C-alpha cells in the first residue's frame, strides 16, 4: 500500500481528499493502493506562519510510524498559487527531507474544481440536470455560493456532505483542462505515488 498522511484545512477536505487521491491513483496506475494513515486539519492562515507548516509535517510523519509520505492541500484564497506554492513546498520538504512531501493549492478554493467540471455533476445532489461548466472556474471567490445558487430554494451546499460526494463524481479530466490548480494537484499526487512506489522496491 501507498501510505499517506494528509494535511488539510476543513472537515470537508478531511473526507474528500482521500477520495480524490484514490481516484487519481487509479488513473495513474496505482489502483486500490492508497492508504490514508492520518488526517491533520489546520487553517491555512495558521499553516503559512513560520514554523507552523513545519510542525504539521513533523507531526504527520510521526503518525505514519513507518514508510509513507505527506500530501498537503490548502485553499489559496487571495494568494497567488504560483508564488505561495513553491515557498510552502520548500518549507514542507525541508522540514522532513527523509519523507516524500507533496503540496497543492486550490485557487481560490477546492470547490472551484467542481465549477470547472460542473456539467459532470448535473443532476447530482439537487443540482439541475442542465448544469453547465463555469466559464472561468478559478475566478469566483464564492464557489460554494455558486453551487448553492444552483440548488433548489432552501437547499444550501453542505461542505461535509456535498464535497466528498461531488469529489467521487466530478470529471477529473475536465477539471484538469479547466483548472490549472487542479492540474497541479494531479501532478503533485502522481509525484507522491511514484516516489512512494519506488521507495517500496
C-alpha positions as CSV (number, residue, x, y, z in Angstrom):
1,X,0.0,0.0,0.0
2,X,1.0,3.6,-0.6
3,X,0.7,5.1,2.9
4,X,-0.1,8.8,3.1
5,X,-0.8,11.3,5.9
6,X,-2.8,14.3,4.7
7,X,-2.9,17.9,6.0
8,X,-6.0,19.9,5.1
9,X,-8.0,22.9,6.2
10,X,-11.6,21.8,6.7
11,X,-13.8,18.9,7.7
12,X,-14.9,18.6,4.1
13,X,-11.4,18.1,2.8
14,X,-10.8,15.5,5.5
15,X,-13.3,13.3,3.8
16,X,-12.9,14.5,0.2
17,X,-9.1,14.4,-0.2
18,X,-8.8,10.6,0.4
19,X,-11.4,10.0,-2.2
20,X,-9.7,12.4,-4.6
21,X,-6.2,10.8,-4.1
22,X,-7.6,7.3,-4.6
23,X,-9.3,8.4,-7.8
24,X,-6.1,10.0,-9.1
25,X,-4.1,6.9,-8.1
26,X,-6.5,4.7,-10.1
27,X,-5.9,6.9,-13.2
28,X,-2.1,6.8,-12.6
29,X,-1.8,3.1,-12.5
30,X,-2.0,2.6,-8.7
31,X,-5.5,1.1,-8.2
32,X,-6.6,0.3,-4.7
33,X,-3.2,1.1,-3.3
34,X,-3.7,4.4,-1.4
35,X,-3.9,4.0,2.4
36,X,-4.7,7.3,4.3
37,X,-2.9,6.7,7.6
38,X,-3.6,10.1,9.3
39,X,-5.6,13.3,8.8
40,X,-4.5,16.6,10.3
41,X,-6.7,19.7,10.0
42,X,-5.4,23.2,10.4
43,X,-6.4,26.6,8.9
44,X,-4.2,27.8,6.1
45,X,-3.7,31.2,7.7
46,X,-2.1,29.4,10.5
47,X,0.0,27.0,8.4
48,X,1.6,29.7,6.4
49,X,3.1,31.3,9.5
50,X,6.8,30.5,10.1
51,X,7.2,27.1,11.8
52,X,3.6,26.1,11.7
53,X,3.7,24.1,8.4
54,X,6.9,22.5,9.5
55,X,5.3,21.5,12.8
56,X,2.4,19.9,11.0
57,X,4.6,18.0,8.6
58,X,6.7,16.7,11.6
59,X,3.6,15.6,13.4
60,X,2.2,13.9,10.3
61,X,5.4,11.9,9.6
62,X,5.4,10.7,13.2
63,X,1.8,9.5,12.7
64,X,3.0,7.4,9.7
65,X,5.0,5.2,12.1
66,X,7.0,3.9,9.2
67,X,7.3,4.4,5.4
68,X,5.0,6.8,3.7
69,X,4.5,10.3,2.5
70,X,2.6,13.5,3.2
71,X,0.1,15.3,1.0
72,X,-0.9,18.9,1.9
73,X,-3.9,20.6,0.3
74,X,-4.8,24.1,1.1
75,X,-7.1,26.8,-0.4
76,X,-5.0,29.7,-1.9
77,X,-7.8,32.1,-1.1
78,X,-6.5,35.5,-2.2
79,X,-2.9,34.3,-2.5
80,X,-1.3,33.5,-5.9
81,X,-0.6,29.8,-6.0
82,X,2.3,30.3,-8.4
83,X,4.2,32.3,-5.8
84,X,2.9,30.9,-2.5
85,X,3.0,27.2,-3.6
86,X,6.8,26.9,-4.2
87,X,7.5,28.6,-0.9
88,X,5.3,26.3,1.1
89,X,6.5,23.3,-0.8
90,X,10.1,24.1,0.0
91,X,9.3,24.6,3.7
92,X,7.4,21.4,3.9
93,X,10.1,19.3,2.2
94,X,12.8,20.9,4.2
95,X,11.0,20.0,7.4
96,X,11.4,16.3,6.8
97,X,13.6,15.7,3.8
98,X,13.6,12.0,4.6
99,X,9.9,11.7,3.6
100,X,8.3,12.5,0.2
101,X,6.0,15.5,0.6
102,X,3.6,16.9,-2.0
103,X,1.7,20.2,-1.7
104,X,-1.2,21.6,-3.7
105,X,-3.1,24.9,-3.5
106,X,-6.7,25.2,-4.8
107,X,-7.3,28.5,-6.5
108,X,-9.3,30.1,-4.8
109,X,-11.0,27.1,-3.1
110,X,-11.4,23.4,-3.6
111,X,-14.9,23.9,-5.0
112,X,-13.5,25.8,-8.0
113,X,-12.7,22.3,-9.4
114,X,-16.3,21.4,-9.2
115,X,-17.2,24.5,-11.2
116,X,-14.7,23.6,-13.9
117,X,-16.4,20.2,-14.3
118,X,-19.9,21.2,-13.3
119,X,-21.5,19.5,-16.3
120,X,-20.4,16.2,-14.9
121,X,-22.3,16.9,-11.7
122,X,-25.6,17.8,-13.4
123,X,-28.5,16.1,-11.7
124,X,-26.4,15.1,-8.7
125,X,-27.4,16.0,-5.1
126,X,-30.0,18.6,-6.1
127,X,-28.0,20.3,-8.9
128,X,-30.0,20.9,-12.1
129,X,-29.9,18.5,-15.0
130,X,-28.8,21.3,-17.4
131,X,-25.9,22.5,-15.2
132,X,-23.1,23.9,-17.3
133,X,-19.4,24.4,-16.6
134,X,-18.4,27.8,-15.2
135,X,-16.6,29.7,-18.0
136,X,-13.8,30.8,-15.6
137,X,-14.0,28.4,-12.6
138,X,-10.9,29.7,-10.8
139,X,-12.1,33.3,-10.9
140,X,-15.0,33.4,-8.4
141,X,-14.3,33.8,-4.7
142,X,-17.7,32.3,-3.7
143,X,-17.7,28.8,-5.3
144,X,-19.8,27.3,-2.5
145,X,-22.3,30.1,-3.0
146,X,-22.3,29.4,-6.8
147,X,-23.2,25.8,-6.1
148,X,-25.9,26.9,-3.6
149,X,-27.4,29.2,-6.1
150,X,-27.9,26.3,-8.5
151,X,-29.7,24.2,-5.9
152,X,-33.4,24.4,-5.0
153,X,-34.6,27.2,-2.7
154,X,-33.8,26.3,0.9
155,X,-31.1,23.8,-0.1
156,X,-27.5,25.0,0.6
157,X,-24.2,23.5,-0.3
158,X,-23.0,21.4,2.7
159,X,-19.3,21.1,2.7
160,X,-19.1,17.9,4.9
161,X,-21.7,16.1,2.8
162,X,-21.5,17.5,-0.7
163,X,-17.8,17.9,-1.0
164,X,-17.0,14.2,-0.6
165,X,-20.0,13.2,-2.8
166,X,-19.0,15.6,-5.6
167,X,-15.4,14.5,-5.3
168,X,-16.4,10.9,-6.0
169,X,-18.3,12.0,-9.1
170,X,-16.8,15.0,-10.9
171,X,-14.9,14.5,-14.2
172,X,-11.2,14.6,-13.3
173,X,-10.0,15.1,-16.9
174,X,-12.4,18.0,-17.4
175,X,-11.3,19.6,-14.2
176,X,-7.6,19.2,-15.3
177,X,-8.4,21.0,-18.6
178,X,-10.3,23.9,-17.0
179,X,-8.5,24.4,-13.7
180,X,-4.7,24.9,-13.7
181,X,-4.6,24.4,-9.9
182,X,-6.2,21.0,-10.2
183,X,-3.8,20.0,-12.9
184,X,-1.0,21.0,-10.5
185,X,-2.7,19.0,-7.7
186,X,-2.8,15.9,-10.0
187,X,0.9,16.3,-10.8
188,X,1.8,16.6,-7.1
189,X,-0.3,13.5,-6.3
190,X,1.3,11.5,-9.1
191,X,4.7,12.6,-8.0
192,X,4.0,11.3,-4.5
193,X,2.6,8.0,-5.7
194,X,5.6,7.4,-7.8
195,X,8.1,8.4,-5.1
196,X,6.4,6.0,-2.6
197,X,6.1,3.2,-5.1
198,X,9.9,3.4,-5.9
199,X,10.7,3.6,-2.2
200,X,9.0,0.3,-1.6
201,X,11.0,-1.6,-4.2
